[in-house]
Amino acid sequence: MIDGKQLFGHVLNDGQIKENELMAHHNTYGIGGPADIFLTPSTKDELVEILQISYREGVPVTLIGGGSNCLISDKGIRGITICTARMKPDMIITDTWLTAVGGVSTGAAARFAWKHGLTGLEWAVGIPGTLCGAVFMNANGYGGQMKQIVEKVYALTKDGQEDKVYDWDDLKYGESDSIFMHNGDIIYGVKLHLAEGDMEEIKAQMDKHQESRRTKQPLDKRSAGTMYLRPPGYHVGPMIKACGLIGFSIGDAQVSDKHPDFVVNNGNASCQDVLAVLHEVQRRIKEQFGVHVPLDVRLLGEGLKQER
Ligand SMILES: Cc1cc2nc3c(=O)[nH]c(=O)nc-3n(C[C@H](O)[C@H](O)[C@H](O)COP(=O)(O)OP(=O)(O)OC[C@H]3O[C@@H](n4cnc5c(N)ncnc54)[C@H](O)[C@@H]3O)c2cc1C
C-alpha cells in the first residue's frame, strides 16, 4: 500500500491528501469505490510535483475533473487519483480571446464570456464539470462544440517533465475524441477564440439552452449525462425507444424515461448495474438495427477498460 502522506506530504497539506477516499463522493453519478490515494492540488506547481513523484515511484495516475462524464469501478481506483477541479481557477480576456487555467468550470467560463460581451460559449452553459474536462471530451451541445472555439491547449506530460502548448491542428479532434484520450497528457489551461456579441442576445441564448436542459434532461436524478456516441446516420434515443427500453432498469440503474440517452442512478446503483444497462442497450440496438452504439462515458478504475 502506498503511503500518500509520506510521498506527497512535502508538496500538499493534509487536507489535500486522502487515503481510501470513496470516489462516489467525487462524481455526478455518486458511484465508485475507494481510491488508494486521492489528491487535490491547488496549483500547477503542485500538479507538476505530484506527477513527477508518481512517475518516479512507478505509481499509476488517474485523472478526474468535475467527474461529470465518468463511471468509476465499484472496486475503486488503484494508485493515485488526481482531481483538478479544486485547482485555483483563473480567467482573463484579451480582445476576443478567453484564457482559462486551473479548475475553471465550463458554466463559469460561459458566464464570464457573456459578462464580457463575447459570443461562442452559450451552448456550454449548463454542462457540468471543468472546462479542461470539456476540452478533453470535445464537449458539445446545441450546435456548439469545444473544437470550434479552442485555439490553444496548455498541458503537462504525464511524467510532469514537459509543459506543452498545443495548437488546434495538434489536438486531433474527432467527435468526443481528442489527442489527450490517447497520450494521457494533463490539461491545465485553454485559450478560446470567441467573437464580439450582444450581451442581451447571448443571455437569451443561454437562458433558452438552460430551459431546454431543464425540460428535456432528468436533472433531478444523478447521472453522467448522455452515455452514447451517435453512430453516423442514426439517433440513439429513438432506437432505445423502438427497442422498448425506456425505463429499463437493473438494480438502481435505469434508462431515463425523460431522456433515453441518460442512464440515471435512482439511489444506490453500482457501476456494475450501470454497465449492465449500457450493455443491454447496446445488445438490443445491435440486434434490432444492426448497428453498434459506442459508449461516450469514460470508464475509470480497477477492472475497467475504456469501451467504445
Ligand atoms: C446532467 C449532465 C448534463 C451533461 N450535458 C452535457 C452536454 O450537453 N454536452 C457534453 O458534451 N457533455 C455533457 N455532460 C457530460 C460532462 O459534463 C462533460 O463531458 C464535461 O465536459 C466533463 O468534464 P469533467 O471535468 O466533469 O470531466 P470528468 O468526468 O472528470 O472526466 C472525463 C474524462 O476527462 C478526463 N479529464 C478530465 N479532466 C482532465 C484534464 N484536465 N486533463 C486530461 N484529462 C482530463 C478524465 O480522465 C476522464 O477520462 C453532461 C453531464 C451531466 C451529468
The ligand as an SDF file (V2000), in Angstrom:
LIG
                    3D

 53 58  0  0  0  0  0  0  0  0999 V2000
  -26.5850   16.4540  -16.2960 C   0  0  0  0  0  0  0  0  0  0  0  0
  -25.4250   16.3790  -17.2530 C   0  0  0  0  0  0  0  0  0  0  0  0
  -25.5110   17.0260  -18.4800 C   0  0  0  0  0  0  0  0  0  0  0  0
  -24.4430   16.9560  -19.3860 C   0  0  0  0  0  0  0  0  0  0  0  0
  -24.5540   17.6180  -20.5740 N   0  0  0  0  0  0  0  0  0  0  0  0
  -23.5420   17.5340  -21.4650 C   0  0  0  0  0  0  0  0  0  0  0  0
  -23.6320   18.2070  -22.7360 C   0  0  0  0  0  0  0  0  0  0  0  0
  -24.5940   18.8820  -23.0450 O   0  0  0  0  0  0  0  0  0  0  0  0
  -22.5860   18.0730  -23.5880 N   0  0  0  0  0  0  0  0  0  0  0  0
  -21.4740   17.3490  -23.2740 C   0  0  0  0  0  0  0  0  0  0  0  0
  -20.5530   17.2690  -24.1050 O   0  0  0  0  0  0  0  0  0  0  0  0
  -21.3540   16.7230  -22.0890 N   0  0  0  0  0  0  0  0  0  0  0  0
  -22.3530   16.8050  -21.1820 C   0  0  0  0  0  0  0  0  0  0  0  0
  -22.2430   16.1660  -19.9770 N   0  0  0  0  0  0  0  0  0  0  0  0
  -21.0390   15.3610  -19.6840 C   0  0  0  0  0  0  0  0  0  0  0  0
  -19.9180   16.1530  -18.9630 C   0  0  0  0  0  0  0  0  0  0  0  0
  -20.4650   17.1720  -18.1690 O   0  0  0  0  0  0  0  0  0  0  0  0
  -18.9010   16.7570  -19.9320 C   0  0  0  0  0  0  0  0  0  0  0  0
  -18.3240   15.8000  -20.7830 O   0  0  0  0  0  0  0  0  0  0  0  0
  -17.7900   17.5100  -19.1660 C   0  0  0  0  0  0  0  0  0  0  0  0
  -17.1170   18.3390  -20.0590 O   0  0  0  0  0  0  0  0  0  0  0  0
  -16.7880   16.5890  -18.4650 C   0  0  0  0  0  0  0  0  0  0  0  0
  -15.9230   17.3890  -17.6700 O   0  0  0  0  0  0  0  0  0  0  0  0
  -15.4010   16.8840  -16.2540 P   0  0  0  0  0  0  0  0  0  0  0  0
  -14.4380   17.8990  -15.7370 O   0  0  0  0  0  0  0  0  0  0  0  0
  -16.5400   16.5710  -15.3650 O   0  0  0  0  0  0  0  0  0  0  0  0
  -14.6500   15.5720  -16.6920 O   0  0  0  0  0  0  0  0  0  0  0  0
  -14.5290   14.1580  -15.8570 P   0  0  0  0  0  0  0  0  0  0  0  0
  -15.8400   13.4990  -15.8680 O   0  0  0  0  0  0  0  0  0  0  0  0
  -13.8940   14.4250  -14.5440 O   0  0  0  0  0  0  0  0  0  0  0  0
  -13.5150   13.3980  -16.7690 O   0  0  0  0  0  0  0  0  0  0  0  0
  -13.9170   12.9460  -18.0530 C   0  0  0  0  0  0  0  0  0  0  0  0
  -12.6720   12.4220  -18.7690 C   0  0  0  0  0  0  0  0  0  0  0  0
  -11.7940   13.5120  -18.9830 O   0  0  0  0  0  0  0  0  0  0  0  0
  -10.5160   13.2530  -18.3970 C   0  0  0  0  0  0  0  0  0  0  0  0
  -10.0620   14.5420  -17.8750 N   0  0  0  0  0  0  0  0  0  0  0  0
  -10.7580   15.3790  -17.0590 C   0  0  0  0  0  0  0  0  0  0  0  0
  -10.0470   16.4880  -16.8240 N   0  0  0  0  0  0  0  0  0  0  0  0
   -8.8780   16.3510  -17.4920 C   0  0  0  0  0  0  0  0  0  0  0  0
   -7.6990   17.1640  -17.6300 C   0  0  0  0  0  0  0  0  0  0  0  0
   -7.6040   18.3480  -17.0070 N   0  0  0  0  0  0  0  0  0  0  0  0
   -6.6810   16.7050  -18.3920 N   0  0  0  0  0  0  0  0  0  0  0  0
   -6.7590   15.4880  -19.0170 C   0  0  0  0  0  0  0  0  0  0  0  0
   -7.8260   14.6750  -18.9020 N   0  0  0  0  0  0  0  0  0  0  0  0
   -8.8850   15.1050  -18.1590 C   0  0  0  0  0  0  0  0  0  0  0  0
  -10.7520   12.2070  -17.3220 C   0  0  0  0  0  0  0  0  0  0  0  0
   -9.6130   11.4110  -17.1040 O   0  0  0  0  0  0  0  0  0  0  0  0
  -11.8970   11.3930  -17.9370 C   0  0  0  0  0  0  0  0  0  0  0  0
  -11.3740   10.4150  -18.8160 O   0  0  0  0  0  0  0  0  0  0  0  0
  -23.2800   16.2200  -19.0500 C   0  0  0  0  0  0  0  0  0  0  0  0
  -23.1970   15.5700  -17.8010 C   0  0  0  0  0  0  0  0  0  0  0  0
  -24.2660   15.6570  -16.9170 C   0  0  0  0  0  0  0  0  0  0  0  0
  -24.1500   14.9720  -15.5780 C   0  0  0  0  0  0  0  0  0  0  0  0
  1  2  1  0
  2  3  1  0
  2 52  2  0
  3  4  2  0
  4  5  1  0
  4 50  1  0
  5  6  2  0
  6  7  1  0
  6 13  1  0
  7  8  2  0
  7  9  1  0
  9 10  1  0
 10 11  2  0
 10 12  1  0
 12 13  2  0
 13 14  1  0
 14 15  1  0
 14 50  1  0
 15 16  1  0
 16 17  1  0
 16 18  1  0
 18 19  1  0
 18 20  1  0
 20 21  1  0
 20 22  1  0
 22 23  1  0
 23 24  1  0
 24 25  2  0
 24 26  1  0
 24 27  1  0
 27 28  1  0
 28 29  2  0
 28 30  1  0
 28 31  1  0
 31 32  1  0
 32 33  1  0
 33 34  1  0
 33 48  1  0
 34 35  1  0
 35 36  1  0
 35 46  1  0
 36 37  1  0
 36 45  1  0
 37 38  2  0
 38 39  1  0
 39 40  1  0
 39 45  2  0
 40 41  1  0
 40 42  2  0
 42 43  1  0
 43 44  2  0
 44 45  1  0
 46 47  1  0
 46 48  1  0
 48 49  1  0
 50 51  2  0
 51 52  1  0
 52 53  1  0
M  END
$$$$
